[in-house]
C-alpha cells in the first residue's frame, strides 16, 4: 500500500508524515525502575516521530512519560529510538500515542527518510 502524507495544517510538526504500518514496541520506566511496555503498530511516521496504535495505553504515570523507548520493525531493519510522548488518547480497548524522537541514530533517521521516500506520497 502506498504511503499517504498526512496533512499537518497548523500543527507543530517539522516533517511531513506518511501513512505506514509497522510493528512497534514502546516501553517506559516506572518509578520503581521496572520497564513497562506494550506492543502496537505505527499508523504514520516521519523522520522526527511516529503515531502509534497500541494494544493498551502506556502505563499510567503521574504525567505523560518524559522518555519512552521505541523499537520499530521497518522491512528487515530494527530501529531503536528514544522519544517523548506528546499526546496520548485512549479509544476503547486500544490507545494511540504521538511520539517525537529525541534520540535516534543518524543512520536510523536516514533509513526512515529513505524508506518514506521509496514509499512516496499516496498520489505519487
C-alpha positions in Angstrom: 0.0 0.0 0.0 1.5 3.4 -0.9 2.2 5.8 1.8 -0.1 8.7 2.4 1.2 12.1 3.5 -0.8 13.3 6.5 -1.6 17.0 6.3 -0.1 18.9 9.2 -2.3 22.0 9.0 -1.5 24.3 11.9 0.3 21.7 13.8 3.9 21.9 15.1 5.3 19.1 13.1 8.7 19.7 11.5 8.5 16.9 8.9 5.7 15.6 6.7 4.1 12.3 8.0 3.4 9.3 5.8 0.9 6.5 6.5 3.0 3.4 7.3 2.1 0.2 9.2 5.0 -1.3 11.1 5.3 -3.4 14.2 6.4 -1.3 17.2 7.2 -1.9 20.9 7.0 1.0 23.3 8.3 0.9 26.9 8.7 3.3 29.8 10.5 3.1 33.1 8.2 3.1 36.1 9.2 5.0 39.3 10.2 1.5 40.8 12.7 1.1 37.9 10.6 -1.6 36.3 10.4 -1.5 32.5 6.7 -1.4 31.4 5.8 -1.9 27.8 3.2 -2.7 25.2 3.1 -3.8 21.5 1.4 -2.0 18.7 1.8 -0.6 15.2 2.7 2.6 13.6 -0.1 4.5 11.9 2.1 7.2 10.4 5.7 8.2 10.7 8.2 10.9 9.7 11.9 11.4 10.3 11.1 13.1 13.6 8.4 10.9 15.1 5.6 8.4 14.9 1.9 8.0 15.7 1.3 4.5 17.2 -1.7 2.4 17.9 -1.0 0.4 21.0 -2.8 -2.7 22.4 -3.1 -0.8 25.6 -2.2 2.7 26.7 1.3 3.4 28.0 1.3 2.8 31.8 -0.4 5.4 33.9 2.2 7.6 35.4 1.5 11.0 37.1 2.0 12.7 33.7 2.9 11.7 30.2 6.2 9.9 30.3 9.2 12.1 29.7 11.1 9.2 28.0 9.7 6.3 26.0 11.9 3.7 24.4 10.7 2.7 20.9 11.6 -0.3 18.8 10.2 -0.2 15.2 10.4 -3.0 12.7 10.7 -1.5 9.2 11.2 -4.0 6.5 14.1 -6.1 7.6 15.6 -3.4 9.9 15.1 -2.8 13.6 15.1 0.9 14.5 15.7 1.8 18.2 14.9 5.3 19.4 14.1 7.3 22.5 11.3 9.8 22.4 8.8 11.9 24.3 5.0 11.2 24.3 3.5 14.5 23.0 -0.1 13.2 23.2 -1.9 10.0 24.1 -5.6 9.0 23.6 -7.5 6.0 24.9 -10.1 4.7 22.5 -11.9 1.6 23.7 -9.5 -1.2 24.1 -6.7 0.4 22.2 -4.8 3.7 22.6 -2.9 6.0 20.2 0.2 8.0 21.1 2.2 10.6 19.3 5.9 10.1 20.0 8.5 12.7 19.0 12.0 11.2 18.7 14.6 12.8 21.0 17.5 10.3 20.4 17.8 8.3 17.2 21.0 7.3 15.4 21.7 9.3 12.3 21.9 6.0 10.3 18.4 5.0 11.5 17.0 8.5 10.8 18.4 8.3 7.3 16.9 4.8 6.9 13.5 6.1 7.8 13.9 9.0 5.4 14.9 6.6 2.6 12.0 4.2 3.5 9.5 7.1 3.3 10.9 8.4 0.1 10.6 4.9 -1.5 7.1 4.6 -0.3 6.2 8.0 -1.7 3.0 10.0 -1.1 -0.3 8.3 -1.9 -0.9 10.4 -5.1 2.7 9.9 -6.4 
